[in-house]
Amino acid sequence: MKTIQKFSKEYLEHCKSMKPEQIVRFLDDFRRLHGATKEDPMRLISMKIPESLLNAFKLKYQAGGIRDQTQIKVLMKEWLKT
């Protein structure tokens, strides 16, 4: 099922007032978000996560044949869409 995105009147007014440089930046950020390119290198990060949470997360996604780091990236992208 595809998500339907609704825009508030305030947001649409904000978009109308955007400068060309802001629009270009938005489009470039959108492109980078929806597909890593050679221009968009990966960055190694370190996070402290409770061991029980990490183990449960890994078990759930490994059972589905998905790598945990891949699923974390998917969750991050989905969160940004909301």
N, CA, C and O atoms as a CHARMM CRD file, in Angstrom:
* protein
*
  328
    1    1 MET  N      0.83700  -1.16300   0.00000 PROA 1      0.00000
    2    1 MET  CA     0.00000   0.00000   0.00000 PROA 1      0.00000
    3    1 MET  C      0.89300   1.24100   0.00000 PROA 1      0.00000
    4    1 MET  O      1.82000   1.34200   0.80400 PROA 1      0.00000
    5    2 LYS  N      0.62300   2.15600  -0.87500 PROA 2      0.00000
    6    2 LYS  CA     1.39700   3.38600  -0.94200 PROA 2      0.00000
    7    2 LYS  C      0.86600   4.39700   0.06500 PROA 2      0.00000
    8    2 LYS  O     -0.33300   4.46300   0.33900 PROA 2      0.00000
    9    3 THR  N      1.78100   5.17200   0.60000 PROA 3      0.00000
   10    3 THR  CA     1.41500   6.21200   1.53800 PROA 3      0.00000
   11    3 THR  C      0.91100   7.43100   0.78000 PROA 3      0.00000
   12    3 THR  O      1.47100   7.81400  -0.24600 PROA 3      0.00000
   13    4 ILE  N     -0.14000   8.02500   1.29100 PROA 4      0.00000
   14    4 ILE  CA    -0.65700   9.26000   0.70500 PROA 4      0.00000
   15    4 ILE  C     -0.10800  10.40200   1.54400 PROA 4      0.00000
   16    4 ILE  O     -0.30700  10.44000   2.75800 PROA 4      0.00000
   17    5 GLN  N      0.56700  11.31200   0.91000 PROA 5      0.00000
   18    5 GLN  CA     1.14200  12.43600   1.63000 PROA 5      0.00000
   19    5 GLN  C      0.21400  13.62700   1.52200 PROA 5      0.00000
   20    5 GLN  O     -0.19600  14.01800   0.42900 PROA 5      0.00000
   21    6 LYS  N     -0.11400  14.20200   2.67600 PROA 6      0.00000
   22    6 LYS  CA    -0.98200  15.36900   2.71400 PROA 6      0.00000
   23    6 LYS  C     -0.15900  16.57000   3.14600 PROA 6      0.00000
   24    6 LYS  O      0.68600  16.46300   4.03500 PROA 6      0.00000
   25    7 PHE  N     -0.40100  17.69700   2.52600 PROA 7      0.00000
   26    7 PHE  CA     0.33700  18.91500   2.82900 PROA 7      0.00000
   27    7 PHE  C     -0.59200  19.94000   3.45200 PROA 7      0.00000
   28    7 PHE  O     -1.71200  20.15000   2.98600 PROA 7      0.00000
   29    8 SER  N     -0.11300  20.57200   4.50700 PROA 8      0.00000
   30    8 SER  CA    -0.89700  21.63100   5.13900 PROA 8      0.00000
   31    8 SER  C     -0.80800  22.90100   4.28600 PROA 8      0.00000
   32    8 SER  O      0.09800  23.04800   3.46700 PROA 8      0.00000
   33    9 LYS  N     -1.74300  23.79700   4.48800 PROA 9      0.00000
   34    9 LYS  CA    -1.72100  25.07600   3.76800 PROA 9      0.00000
   35    9 LYS  C     -0.44800  25.84500   4.11300 PROA 9      0.00000
   36    9 LYS  O      0.14000  26.50200   3.25500 PROA 9      0.00000
   37   10 GLU  N     -0.02500  25.75700   5.38600 PROA 10     0.00000
   38   10 GLU  CA     1.18800  26.45700   5.82000 PROA 10     0.00000
   39   10 GLU  C      2.41100  25.91500   5.07800 PROA 10     0.00000
   40   10 GLU  O      3.27500  26.67900   4.64800 PROA 10     0.00000
   41   11 TYR  N      2.47500  24.60200   4.93400 PROA 11     0.00000
   42   11 TYR  CA     3.61700  24.00600   4.25200 PROA 11     0.00000
   43   11 TYR  C      3.64600  24.42000   2.77900 PROA 11     0.00000
   44   11 TYR  O      4.70500  24.75000   2.24400 PROA 11     0.00000
   45   12 LEU  N      2.49900  24.40100   2.13600 PROA 12     0.00000
   46   12 LEU  CA     2.43600  24.79800   0.73300 PROA 12     0.00000
   47   12 LEU  C      2.82600  26.26600   0.55300 PROA 12     0.00000
   48   12 LEU  O      3.48400  26.62000  -0.42500 PROA 12     0.00000
   49   13 GLU  N      2.42100  27.11600   1.49200 PROA 13     0.00000
   50   13 GLU  CA     2.82300  28.52400   1.42800 PROA 13     0.00000
   51   13 GLU  C      4.33300  28.65600   1.60500 PROA 13     0.00000
   52   13 GLU  O      4.98400  29.46200   0.93900 PROA 13     0.00000
   53   14 HSD  N      4.86900  27.86000   2.50500 PROA 14     0.00000
   54   14 HSD  CA     6.32000  27.87100   2.70300 PROA 14     0.00000
   55   14 HSD  C      7.03200  27.46500   1.40700 PROA 14     0.00000
   56   14 HSD  O      8.02100  28.08600   1.01700 PROA 14     0.00000
   57   15 CYS  N      6.53000  26.43000   0.75100 PROA 15     0.00000
   58   15 CYS  CA     7.14600  25.96600  -0.49800 PROA 15     0.00000
   59   15 CYS  C      7.11200  27.04900  -1.57100 PROA 15     0.00000
   60   15 CYS  O      8.07200  27.20700  -2.32500 PROA 15     0.00000
   61   16 LYS  N      6.02300  27.78500  -1.64200 PROA 16     0.00000
   62   16 LYS  CA     5.91000  28.86300  -2.63400 PROA 16     0.00000
   63   16 LYS  C      6.93800  29.95400  -2.40400 PROA 16     0.00000
   64   16 LYS  O      7.36700  30.62400  -3.34300 PROA 16     0.00000
   65   17 SER  N      7.33400  30.13000  -1.14200 PROA 17     0.00000
   66   17 SER  CA     8.27200  31.20500  -0.82400 PROA 17     0.00000
   67   17 SER  C      9.74000  30.76900  -0.90300 PROA 17     0.00000
   68   17 SER  O     10.63800  31.56900  -0.64100 PROA 17     0.00000
   69   18 MET  N      9.98100  29.52600  -1.25500 PROA 18     0.00000
   70   18 MET  CA    11.36500  29.03600  -1.30400 PROA 18     0.00000
   71   18 MET  C     12.13800  29.67300  -2.44700 PROA 18     0.00000
   72   18 MET  O     11.61000  29.90700  -3.53400 PROA 18     0.00000
   73   19 LYS  N     13.40000  29.94400  -2.16600 PROA 19     0.00000
   74   19 LYS  CA    14.30600  30.49700  -3.17300 PROA 19     0.00000
   75   19 LYS  C     14.82800  29.35300  -4.03700 PROA 19     0.00000
   76   19 LYS  O     14.83400  28.20500  -3.59300 PROA 19     0.00000
   77   20 PRO  N     15.26300  29.64300  -5.26000 PROA 20     0.00000
   78   20 PRO  CA    15.77100  28.58000  -6.14000 PROA 20     0.00000
   79   20 PRO  C     16.88100  27.74500  -5.49300 PROA 20     0.00000
   80   20 PRO  O     16.93800  26.53200  -5.69200 PROA 20     0.00000
   81   21 GLU  N     17.76300  28.39000  -4.72000 PROA 21     0.00000
   82   21 GLU  CA    18.84200  27.65300  -4.05900 PROA 21     0.00000
   83   21 GLU  C     18.29400  26.64700  -3.04700 PROA 21     0.00000
   84   21 GLU  O     18.83200  25.55000  -2.89500 PROA 21     0.00000
   85   22 GLN  N     17.22000  27.03200  -2.35600 PROA 22     0.00000
   86   22 GLN  CA    16.59600  26.13800  -1.38400 PROA 22     0.00000
   87   22 GLN  C     15.93500  24.94700  -2.08600 PROA 22     0.00000
   88   22 GLN  O     15.98300  23.82200  -1.59000 PROA 22     0.00000
   89   23 ILE  N     15.33300  25.19900  -3.21700 PROA 23     0.00000
   90   23 ILE  CA    14.69500  24.12700  -3.98000 PROA 23     0.00000
   91   23 ILE  C     15.73800  23.14400  -4.48200 PROA 23     0.00000
   92   23 ILE  O     15.54500  21.93100  -4.39700 PROA 23     0.00000
   93   24 VAL  N     16.83600  23.65700  -5.00200 PROA 24     0.00000
   94   24 VAL  CA    17.91700  22.78800  -5.48900 PROA 24     0.00000
   95   24 VAL  C     18.46300  21.94900  -4.35000 PROA 24     0.00000
   96   24 VAL  O     18.70000  20.75300  -4.51900 PROA 24     0.00000
   97   25 ARG  N     18.66500  22.56200  -3.18900 PROA 25     0.00000
   98   25 ARG  CA    19.17700  21.82800  -2.02300 PROA 25     0.00000
   99   25 ARG  C     18.20200  20.72000  -1.62200 PROA 25     0.00000
  100   25 ARG  O     18.61600  19.59100  -1.35900 PROA 25     0.00000
  101   26 PHE  N     16.90100  21.04500  -1.57700 PROA 26     0.00000
  102   26 PHE  CA    15.88600  20.05500  -1.22700 PROA 26     0.00000
  103   26 PHE  C     15.92100  18.88100  -2.20800 PROA 26     0.00000
  104   26 PHE  O     15.91200  17.72400  -1.78800 PROA 26     0.00000
  105   27 LEU  N     15.95900  19.17000  -3.49500 PROA 27     0.00000
  106   27 LEU  CA    15.96500  18.10900  -4.50100 PROA 27     0.00000
  107   27 LEU  C     17.22100  17.24900  -4.41300 PROA 27     0.00000
  108   27 LEU  O     17.15800  16.03200  -4.58200 PROA 27     0.00000
  109   28 ASP  N     18.35600  17.88000  -4.15200 PROA 28     0.00000
  110   28 ASP  CA    19.60400  17.14100  -4.01100 PROA 28     0.00000
  111   28 ASP  C     19.56200  16.24700  -2.77300 PROA 28     0.00000
  112   28 ASP  O     19.97600  15.08900  -2.83200 PROA 28     0.00000
  113   29 ASP  N     19.06800  16.77300  -1.66000 PROA 29     0.00000
  114   29 ASP  CA    18.93700  15.96500  -0.44800 PROA 29     0.00000
  115   29 ASP  C     17.97200  14.80100  -0.66500 PROA 29     0.00000
  116   29 ASP  O     18.22400  13.68800  -0.20400 PROA 29     0.00000
  117   30 PHE  N     16.86600  15.06000  -1.36900 PROA 30     0.00000
  118   30 PHE  CA    15.88500  14.01200  -1.66200 PROA 30     0.00000
  119   30 PHE  C     16.52200  12.90200  -2.50300 PROA 30     0.00000
  120   30 PHE  O     16.32600  11.71700  -2.23300 PROA 30     0.00000
  121   31 ARG  N     17.28400  13.29800  -3.52100 PROA 31     0.00000
  122   31 ARG  CA    17.94900  12.32300  -4.38100 PROA 31     0.00000
  123   31 ARG  C     18.92300  11.47000  -3.57400 PROA 31     0.00000
  124   31 ARG  O     18.96900  10.25100  -3.74000 PROA 31     0.00000
  125   32 ARG  N     19.68700  12.09700  -2.71600 PROA 32     0.00000
  126   32 ARG  CA    20.64800  11.35300  -1.89100 PROA 32     0.00000
  127   32 ARG  C     19.95800  10.42000  -0.91700 PROA 32     0.00000
  128   32 ARG  O     20.43600   9.31400  -0.66700 PROA 32     0.00000
  129   33 LEU  N     18.84500  10.85600  -0.37100 PROA 33     0.00000
  130   33 LEU  CA    18.11100  10.04700   0.59600 PROA 33     0.00000
  131   33 LEU  C     17.55400   8.78100  -0.04100 PROA 33     0.00000
  132   33 LEU  O     17.52400   7.72900   0.59700 PROA 33     0.00000
  133   34 HSD  N     17.11500   8.87000  -1.28500 PROA 34     0.00000
  134   34 HSD  CA    16.44500   7.75200  -1.94200 PROA 34     0.00000
  135   34 HSD  C     17.35600   6.94500  -2.84900 PROA 34     0.00000
  136   34 HSD  O     16.89600   6.38800  -3.84600 PROA 34     0.00000
  137   35 GLY  N     18.60300   6.87500  -2.53100 PROA 35     0.00000
  138   35 GLY  CA    19.51000   6.03200  -3.29500 PROA 35     0.00000
  139   35 GLY  C     20.93200   6.53500  -3.19300 PROA 35     0.00000
  140   35 GLY  O     21.27400   7.58100  -3.74600 PROA 35     0.00000
  141   36 ALA  N     21.75400   5.79200  -2.49000 PROA 36     0.00000
  142   36 ALA  CA    23.15500   6.19200  -2.35800 PROA 36     0.00000
  143   36 ALA  C     23.82500   6.16700  -3.72800 PROA 36     0.00000
  144   36 ALA  O     23.58400   5.27000  -4.53600 PROA 36     0.00000
  145   37 THR  N     24.65100   7.14200  -3.96900 PROA 37     0.00000
  146   37 THR  CA    25.39300   7.21100  -5.21300 PROA 37     0.00000
  147   37 THR  C     26.87300   7.27700  -4.87600 PROA 37     0.00000
  148   37 THR  O     27.24500   7.28000  -3.70300 PROA 37     0.00000
  149   38 LYS  N     27.70900   7.32800  -5.88500 PROA 38     0.00000
  150   38 LYS  CA    29.14200   7.47800  -5.65100 PROA 38     0.00000
  151   38 LYS  C     29.42400   8.78400  -4.91300 PROA 38     0.00000
  152   38 LYS  O     30.41200   8.88600  -4.18600 PROA 38     0.00000
  153   39 GLU  N     28.56700   9.77300  -5.09600 PROA 39     0.00000
  154   39 GLU  CA    28.72300  11.06100  -4.41400 PROA 39     0.00000
  155   39 GLU  C     28.33500  10.97900  -2.94800 PROA 39     0.00000
  156   39 GLU  O     28.69400  11.85400  -2.16100 PROA 39     0.00000
  157   40 ASP  N     27.60700   9.93600  -2.57400 PROA 40     0.00000
  158   40 ASP  CA    27.06400   9.81700  -1.21900 PROA 40     0.00000
  159   40 ASP  C     27.74300   8.64800  -0.50200 PROA 40     0.00000
  160   40 ASP  O     27.17200   7.56000  -0.43400 PROA 40     0.00000
  161   41 PRO  N     28.94500   8.85000   0.03000 PROA 41     0.00000
  162   41 PRO  CA    29.66300   7.74700   0.66200 PROA 41     0.00000
  163   41 PRO  C     29.01600   7.31600   1.97300 PROA 41     0.00000
  164   41 PRO  O     28.31200   8.09200   2.62000 PROA 41     0.00000
  165   42 MET  N     29.26400   6.08100   2.34900 PROA 42     0.00000
  166   42 MET  CA    28.77900   5.56700   3.62600 PROA 42     0.00000
  167   42 MET  C     29.66800   6.09500   4.74100 PROA 42     0.00000
  168   42 MET  O     30.84900   6.37500   4.53300 PROA 42     0.00000
  169   43 ARG  N     29.08900   6.22500   5.91800 PROA 43     0.00000
  170   43 ARG  CA    29.83300   6.70300   7.07600 PROA 43     0.00000
  171   43 ARG  C     29.64400   5.72900   8.22100 PROA 43     0.00000
  172   43 ARG  O     28.51900   5.35400   8.55100 PROA 43     0.00000
  173   44 LEU  N     30.73800   5.32500   8.81800 PROA 44     0.00000
  174   44 LEU  CA    30.71600   4.42400   9.95500 PROA 44     0.00000
  175   44 LEU  C     30.33100   5.20300  11.20200 PROA 44     0.00000
  176   44 LEU  O     30.90700   6.25300  11.48400 PROA 44     0.00000
  177   45 ILE  N     29.34100   4.68300  11.96100 PROA 45     0.00000
  178   45 ILE  CA    28.93900   5.33200  13.20300 PROA 45     0.00000
  179   45 ILE  C     29.02600   4.32600  14.34100 PROA 45     0.00000
  180   45 ILE  O     29.09700   3.11700  14.11600 PROA 45     0.00000
  181   46 SER  N     29.01900   4.82800  15.53300 PROA 46     0.00000
  182   46 SER  CA    29.04300   3.98300  16.72500 PROA 46     0.00000
  183   46 SER  C     27.88700   4.41200  17.61300 PROA 46     0.00000
  184   46 SER  O     27.67400   5.60500  17.83300 PROA 46     0.00000
  185   47 MET  N     27.13800   3.43500  18.12500 PROA 47     0.00000
  186   47 MET  CA    25.98300   3.73100  18.97600 PROA 47     0.00000
  187   47 MET  C     25.99300   2.79800  20.17100 PROA 47     0.00000
  188   47 MET  O     26.40800   1.64400  20.06500 PROA 47     0.00000
  189   48 LYS  N     25.53900   3.29700  21.30000 PROA 48     0.00000
  190   48 LYS  CA    25.33500   2.44100  22.46200 PROA 48     0.00000
  191   48 LYS  C     23.86900   2.05000  22.49100 PROA 48     0.00000
  192   48 LYS  O     22.98500   2.90600  22.53300 PROA 48     0.00000
  193   49 ILE  N     23.61900   0.73700  22.46700 PROA 49     0.00000
  194   49 ILE  CA    22.26200   0.19900  22.46000 PROA 49     0.00000
  195   49 ILE  C     22.21700  -0.90000  23.51400 PROA 49     0.00000
  196   49 ILE  O     23.15900  -1.68600  23.61500 PROA 49     0.00000
  197   50 PRO  N     21.14800  -0.97300  24.30000 PROA 50     0.00000
  198   50 PRO  CA    21.05600  -2.06100  25.26400 PROA 50     0.00000
  199   50 PRO  C     21.22400  -3.41700  24.55900 PROA 50     0.00000
  200   50 PRO  O     20.63500  -3.65900  23.50500 PROA 50     0.00000
  201   51 GLU  N     22.02700  -4.28100  25.15300 PROA 51     0.00000
  202   51 GLU  CA    22.34600  -5.55800  24.51700 PROA 51     0.00000
  203   51 GLU  C     21.10600  -6.38800  24.22600 PROA 51     0.00000
  204   51 GLU  O     21.01700  -7.03000  23.18000 PROA 51     0.00000
  205   52 SER  N     20.14300  -6.37500  25.15500 PROA 52     0.00000
  206   52 SER  CA    18.91900  -7.16300  24.93500 PROA 52     0.00000
  207   52 SER  C     18.13400  -6.65400  23.73100 PROA 52     0.00000
  208   52 SER  O     17.57300  -7.44600  22.97300 PROA 52     0.00000
  209   53 LEU  N     18.09300  -5.33600  23.55600 PROA 53     0.00000
  210   53 LEU  CA    17.39600  -4.75100  22.40500 PROA 53     0.00000
  211   53 LEU  C     18.10000  -5.12100  21.10700 PROA 53     0.00000
  212   53 LEU  O     17.45100  -5.50800  20.13400 PROA 53     0.00000
  213   54 LEU  N     19.41900  -5.00500  21.08700 PROA 54     0.00000
  214   54 LEU  CA    20.18000  -5.34200  19.89000 PROA 54     0.00000
  215   54 LEU  C     20.02600  -6.81900  19.53300 PROA 54     0.00000
  216   54 LEU  O     19.84200  -7.16000  18.36500 PROA 54     0.00000
  217   55 ASN  N     20.09900  -7.68800  20.52700 PROA 55     0.00000
  218   55 ASN  CA    19.95300  -9.12700  20.26400 PROA 55     0.00000
  219   55 ASN  C     18.57100  -9.45600  19.71300 PROA 55     0.00000
  220   55 ASN  O     18.45000 -10.23600  18.76800 PROA 55     0.00000
  221   56 ALA  N     17.53400  -8.86900  20.29400 PROA 56     0.00000
  222   56 ALA  CA    16.16600  -9.11000  19.80600 PROA 56     0.00000
  223   56 ALA  C     16.00800  -8.59700  18.38000 PROA 56     0.00000
  224   56 ALA  O     15.38700  -9.25500  17.54600 PROA 56     0.00000
  225   57 PHE  N     16.57400  -7.41800  18.10000 PROA 57     0.00000
  226   57 PHE  CA    16.51200  -6.82900  16.76000 PROA 57     0.00000
  227   57 PHE  C     17.19000  -7.75000  15.75600 PROA 57     0.00000
  228   57 PHE  O     16.62900  -8.03900  14.69900 PROA 57     0.00000
  229   58 LYS  N     18.39600  -8.21400  16.08000 PROA 58     0.00000
  230   58 LYS  CA    19.13900  -9.09700  15.17300 PROA 58     0.00000
  231   58 LYS  C     18.39100 -10.39800  14.92200 PROA 58     0.00000
  232   58 LYS  O     18.29800 -10.84600  13.77900 PROA 58     0.00000
  233   59 LEU  N     17.85700 -11.00900  15.97500 PROA 59     0.00000
  234   59 LEU  CA    17.13700 -12.27200  15.80900 PROA 59     0.00000
  235   59 LEU  C     15.94100 -12.12000  14.89200 PROA 59     0.00000
  236   59 LEU  O     15.70100 -12.96400  14.02800 PROA 59     0.00000
  237   60 LYS  N     15.18700 -11.04200  15.07900 PROA 60     0.00000
  238   60 LYS  CA    13.99100 -10.83600  14.25800 PROA 60     0.00000
  239   60 LYS  C     14.33700 -10.69000  12.78000 PROA 60     0.00000
  240   60 LYS  O     13.69900 -11.31600  11.93300 PROA 60     0.00000
  241   61 TYR  N     15.33800  -9.87100  12.46000 PROA 61     0.00000
  242   61 TYR  CA    15.63000  -9.61700  11.05700 PROA 61     0.00000
  243   61 TYR  C     16.50900 -10.67900  10.41800 PROA 61     0.00000
  244   61 TYR  O     16.44500 -10.86900   9.20400 PROA 61     0.00000
  245   62 GLN  N     17.32300 -11.37400  11.19300 PROA 62     0.00000
  246   62 GLN  CA    18.07900 -12.48300  10.63600 PROA 62     0.00000
  247   62 GLN  C     17.13800 -13.62700  10.27500 PROA 62     0.00000
  248   62 GLN  O     17.36900 -14.34100   9.29900 PROA 62     0.00000
  249   63 ALA  N     16.07900 -13.79900  11.06100 PROA 63     0.00000
  250   63 ALA  CA    15.08700 -14.83400  10.75500 PROA 63     0.00000
  251   63 ALA  C     14.40900 -14.55100   9.41800 PROA 63     0.00000
  252   63 ALA  O     13.99800 -15.47600   8.71800 PROA 63     0.00000
  253   64 GLY  N     14.29400 -13.27900   9.06600 PROA 64     0.00000
  254   64 GLY  CA    13.68500 -12.89300   7.78900 PROA 64     0.00000
  255   64 GLY  C     14.70700 -12.79000   6.67100 PROA 64     0.00000
  256   64 GLY  O     14.36400 -12.42100   5.54800 PROA 64     0.00000
  257   65 GLY  N     15.97000 -13.11400   6.96900 PROA 65     0.00000
  258   65 GLY  CA    17.00900 -13.06400   5.94300 PROA 65     0.00000
  259   65 GLY  C     17.50800 -11.66100   5.64300 PROA 65     0.00000
  260   65 GLY  O     18.10100 -11.42000   4.59200 PROA 65     0.00000
  261   66 ILE  N     17.26900 -10.73500   6.56400 PROA 66     0.00000
  262   66 ILE  CA    17.68600  -9.35200   6.36900 PROA 66     0.00000
  263   66 ILE  C     18.80800  -9.05300   7.35800 PROA 66     0.00000
  264   66 ILE  O     18.75900  -9.47600   8.51200 PROA 66     0.00000
  265   67 ARG  N     19.81600  -8.32200   6.89600 PROA 67     0.00000
  266   67 ARG  CA    20.89500  -7.92100   7.79000 PROA 67     0.00000
  267   67 ARG  C     20.41900  -6.78400   8.68500 PROA 67     0.00000
  268   67 ARG  O     19.65100  -5.92100   8.25900 PROA 67     0.00000
  269   68 ASP  N     20.88300  -6.79400   9.92600 PROA 68     0.00000
  270   68 ASP  CA    20.42500  -5.78500  10.88000 PROA 68     0.00000
  271   68 ASP  C     20.81000  -4.37100  10.45800 PROA 68     0.00000
  272   68 ASP  O     20.00800  -3.45400  10.63200 PROA 68     0.00000
  273   69 GLN  N     22.00100  -4.16000   9.91300 PROA 69     0.00000
  274   69 GLN  CA    22.38600  -2.81600   9.49100 PROA 69     0.00000
  275   69 GLN  C     21.53700  -2.33300   8.32100 PROA 69     0.00000
  276   69 GLN  O     21.19800  -1.15300   8.23200 PROA 69     0.00000
  277   70 THR  N     21.20200  -3.24800   7.43600 PROA 70     0.00000
  278   70 THR  CA    20.31900  -2.89600   6.31300 PROA 70     0.00000
  279   70 THR  C     18.96300  -2.46500   6.84500 PROA 70     0.00000
  280   70 THR  O     18.39400  -1.48000   6.37300 PROA 70     0.00000
  281   71 GLN  N     18.44200  -3.19300   7.82200 PROA 71     0.00000
  282   71 GLN  CA    17.13000  -2.85900   8.37800 PROA 71     0.00000
  283   71 GLN  C     17.16500  -1.52800   9.12500 PROA 71     0.00000
  284   71 GLN  O     16.19400  -0.77300   9.08100 PROA 71     0.00000
  285   72 ILE  N     18.25900  -1.23400   9.80300 PROA 72     0.00000
  286   72 ILE  CA    18.37900   0.05900  10.49000 PROA 72     0.00000
  287   72 ILE  C     18.29600   1.19500   9.46800 PROA 72     0.00000
  288   72 ILE  O     17.62600   2.19800   9.71200 PROA 72     0.00000
  289   73 LYS  N     18.97300   1.04500   8.32500 PROA 73     0.00000
  290   73 LYS  CA    18.91700   2.08000   7.28100 PROA 73     0.00000
  291   73 LYS  C     17.49800   2.22800   6.72800 PROA 73     0.00000
  292   73 LYS  O     17.03900   3.34200   6.47600 PROA 73     0.00000
  293   74 VAL  N     16.80700   1.10000   6.54100 PROA 74     0.00000
  294   74 VAL  CA    15.41900   1.14100   6.05700 PROA 74     0.00000
  295   74 VAL  C     14.54900   1.88900   7.05700 PROA 74     0.00000
  296   74 VAL  O     13.75000   2.74200   6.66900 PROA 74     0.00000
  297   75 LEU  N     14.69900   1.57600   8.34200 PROA 75     0.00000
  298   75 LEU  CA    13.90300   2.24500   9.37000 PROA 75     0.00000
  299   75 LEU  C     14.19100   3.74300   9.42500 PROA 75     0.00000
  300   75 LEU  O     13.27700   4.54500   9.61500 PROA 75     0.00000
  301   76 MET  N     15.44700   4.11900   9.26100 PROA 76     0.00000
  302   76 MET  CA    15.80800   5.53800   9.26300 PROA 76     0.00000
  303   76 MET  C     15.14900   6.27100   8.09400 PROA 76     0.00000
  304   76 MET  O     14.60700   7.36300   8.26700 PROA 76     0.00000
  305   77 LYS  N     15.19600   5.67000   6.91400 PROA 77     0.00000
  306   77 LYS  CA    14.57700   6.30200   5.73200 PROA 77     0.00000
  307   77 LYS  C     13.06700   6.41100   5.90000 PROA 77     0.00000
  308   77 LYS  O     12.47800   7.43700   5.56000 PROA 77     0.00000
  309   78 GLU  N     12.43200   5.35600   6.42600 PROA 78     0.00000
  310   78 GLU  CA    10.98700   5.38400   6.63600 PROA 78     0.00000
  311   78 GLU  C     10.59900   6.46400   7.64600 PROA 78     0.00000
  312   78 GLU  O      9.59300   7.15200   7.47300 PROA 78     0.00000
  313   79 TRP  N     11.39900   6.60600   8.69600 PROA 79     0.00000
  314   79 TRP  CA    11.11500   7.61800   9.70500 PROA 79     0.00000
  315   79 TRP  C     11.18600   9.02300   9.11100 PROA 79     0.00000
  316   79 TRP  O     10.38800   9.88900   9.47100 PROA 79     0.00000
  317   80 LEU  N     12.12400   9.25000   8.21600 PROA 80     0.00000
  318   80 LEU  CA    12.26600  10.56400   7.58800 PROA 80     0.00000
  319   80 LEU  C     11.09300  10.90400   6.67100 PROA 80     0.00000
  320   80 LEU  O     10.81000  12.08000   6.44100 PROA 80     0.00000
  321   81 LYS  N     10.42200   9.90800   6.15500 PROA 81     0.00000
  322   81 LYS  CA     9.28400  10.13800   5.25600 PROA 81     0.00000
  323   81 LYS  C      8.05200  10.63000   6.01900 PROA 81     0.00000
  324   81 LYS  O      7.15400  11.22000   5.41700 PROA 81     0.00000
  325   82 THR  N      7.99500  10.40000   7.31400 PROA 82     0.00000
  326   82 THR  CA     6.79900  10.77700   8.08200 PROA 82     0.00000
  327   82 THR  C      6.83400  12.20400   8.52300 PROA 82     0.00000
  328   82 THR  O      5.90200  12.67200   9.17700 PROA 82     0.00000
